[in-house]
């Protein structure tokens, strides 16, 4: 096979995600080459080995995917790869650690659509509380929501101070204004839910973080979204397949968005990013903003259920 489509996977952790490998082959890359325990310092040399080993035609049929588990490190690795390019030897780079970027993009896009459907309003100036907000999905979702003009609170079971420390790091990096909030107890959740317009569950899989009772005492709640598909669900009463289903136990019959509803959009976004890499005449650097552009398109098409 001459000039095959090759995807080099730079992964800072021990194992490359099978999901990412499967998706790459779904997008019909001819070869997916994994690299484990890659450090930030190694990205420059690996990138240049990648670009200089193929001719002008082959380089257009080559891509780099950055995985791992940390959002910030993945963004640093993407930028390091970009700085290593030597035109015309350039390839597209896509970062999605633990699927966090495509998941967060799908999540916020779905919230945006359902909030508009429920209230007729955009997310600007609305209070969004993200439980498990200091993890990669929560951080990325917070940045995207903040860029939509929302007031974003990263809720952590380790307390508001720990959450604010993470928020400060990414506020500086992305010029947003996220804030930390305390989610150590049901009483802490109850306090912030009094002012909450949207609540997002992005905590550890298999952990219920909000009960029906707590959400039933949230007077302003309009949308509740959960990305945990492992029982018990993160937000009690939000079904995994929900996409805009009314939650009768909440004061305003808030609309629920479930993990598989988000996952369906995420899958399409992930596939679209790989397709863009293959089709591009010029190199693309695919990050949370590019993923969000695609997610908005797919979220607008999602059927309510």
Residue, then its C-alpha position, 0 to 999 in steps of 0.5 A: x500500500x503506497x502512502x497509507x493514512x497513518x495516525x500516530x497516537x502520543x499517549x502520556x499514560x501506560x495504555x492507549x485508549x481502545x476507544x480511540x483506536x477503534x474510532x480511528x479505524x472506523x474513520x478508515x485510517x490504514x494504520x494506528x501506531x500507539x506510543x505509551x508514556x510519552x513525556x511533554x519533552x519527547x513530543x517535539x522529536x516524535x513529531x519531527x520524526x513523523x513529519x520528515x519520514x514521508x514525502x509531500x503526499x504522504x505527509x498529508x496522509x498522516x496525523x497525530x492524536x494526543x490522548x492521556x487523562x489530563x486536559x491541560x497536559x494534552x493541550x500542552x502536547x498539542x501546542x508542542x507538536x504544532x511548534x515542531x512543524x516545519x512547513x511544508x512538512x506539517x500534519x494535523x493534530x487532534x487532542x482528546x484525553x480520555x475522550x474529555x474534549x469531545x464529551x465536554x463539547x457534546x455535553x455543553x452543546x446539548x445543554x445549550x440546545x435544551x436550555x434554549x428549548x426550555x427557556x428561549x434564552x441563551x446560556x449567557x449570565x446563567x449559573x452552571x454548576x459542574x459537579x466533579x468539575x475539577x476532572x478533565x470533562x468538568x474543566x473542559x465543559x467549564x471553559x466552553x460554558x464560560x465562553x458562552x457567557x455563563x457563570x461557571x462553578x466547578x464543584x468539588x467534594x474536596x471543597x471550594x478552595x481546592x476547586x478554586x485552585x484548579x479554576x485559577x489555573x485554567x482561568x489564566x490559561x484560557x481567559x475565563x472566570x470560573x469559580x470553585x464551589x463546595x460539594x462535600x455534603x448534601x447540605x453544600x449541594x443544597x446551598x448552591x442549588x438555590x441559585x443554579x440554572x443548570x447542573x452538570x454531573x461529571x463526577x467519577x463513574x458509579x457515584x450518585x452525586x445528586x438525589x431527586x430530593x436535592x434537585x426537587x428543592x432547586x427553584x431555578x433549575x432548568x436543565x440537569x445533565x449527567x455523563x455517568x452511565x454506570x449505575x448508580x447514575x450521577x443524577x438520580x432520575x436522569x435516564x441514560x437515554x434522556x435528551x430533553x425529557x421533563x423531570x417531573x420531580x423538579x419545580x420547573x420540570x427541568x429537562x434531563x440529558x443523560x449519558x448516552x444522549x451525550x455519548x451519541x453526540x460525542x461519538x459523531x464529534x469524535x468521528x468528525x474530527x478524524x474525518x477532518x484530519x483526513x480531508x484537510x489540505x492544510x494542517x488542522x489543530x483540533x482542540x475543544x473549540x473545534x470539537x464544540x463547533x461540530x458538537x453544536x451542529x449535531x446537538x441541534x439535530x438530536x431528537x428529544x426523548 
